[in-house]
């Protein structure tokens, strides 16, 4: 690893360290179009300007820093995202953006002159933490999410995306697919911290992704009858919280039995009084599985068991699919080249799937040849303040990205 790349990485990483950070938990709050998100956007703009890169922002909020003339051929796209889940970790997303800028600095130090453009991207709202739909920026870019559907999305305070964009000085009518931009992208390589223990178990600092599990989000609306917590006998209640609780347990059991993932990570009760039986409970299910059919079967089973429980409890259930992303097998030829590039020194490069969603999956589904590099996460913990990667492993990721971008920029 060159000295300049290490210096760039540590400097930029330090600059991001305080943005949106909760001093009590150590976690990050960087939801899209928040104050922290705007500060990160300004930081990205500044890094592009410092390097003389051409900055472009599409109408969907995605940022691009171009190194080279777009007329020189289809670009090599890299980067990731800067937003986070509530109280999330520091590495999920920002690692890929910081590593990309550090890689460009290293390539310039080595005298690399790319034959086709290299572009650093920061995609908007990858986590979907505020409006409920993940990878909003890349979905809008590729046309897999319509502007009308996006603008109608609401955050937890009831604000529509259209209103939030207007308040932030953005044009809601600028949202939409950009086939012209996609045609200028030859391939995309996203570097990301691994969100699991695969590389720990394989004793490797960097790996290559093979595929992304299918995943989605479903809203479960349970309705019952509000009542008094003290005077209402247990046998006389129509308690939707009870139905919800049993659904959570059923989802856990089904996921464990099939080696899938089922998580109710968000719940809301109405009216939300401690001394009242709720009239309604809404829970959001995040479900993932190794194959599309397995995910379908998992959600259908959970839904059926929830409906059966609702009938016994005297409550009702309505299930709404808020997002669904099919399985994505990343470009085999590109992934094979990544393995060759990183393994030419004789080392073994692990290839592994991921159950986490990424902008890389959205672009791959849209026909862009896409690959992913993972950097080891020593604990396997992610979406948490405990998320971590060692500096040496981060620098190994930068070194891998330098090698990959240098090769791909000279087809």
Secondary structure, DSSP 8 states (H G I E B T S, - for coil): --HHHHHHHHHHHHHHTTTTB-TTT--B---TTSHHHHHHHHHHHHHHHHTT-EEEE-TTS-EEEEES-GGGSSEEEEEEE----TTB-SSTTHHHHHHHHHHHHHHHHTT---SS-EEEEEES-SS-TTTS-TTHHHHHHHTSS-HHHHHT-B-TTS-BHHHHHHHTT--GGG-S--HHHHHTEEEEEEEEE-SSSHHHHHT-SEEEEEEE-EEEEEEEEEE---EETTTS-GGG---HHHHHHHHHHHHHHHHHHHT-EEEEEEEEEES--TTEE-SEEEEEEEEEESSHHHHHHHHHHHHHHHHHHHHHHT-EEEEEEEEEE--EE--HHHHHHHHHHHHTTS---EEEEESS--HHHHHHHTT--EEEEEE--SS---SSTT----HHHHHHHHHHHHHHHHHHT--
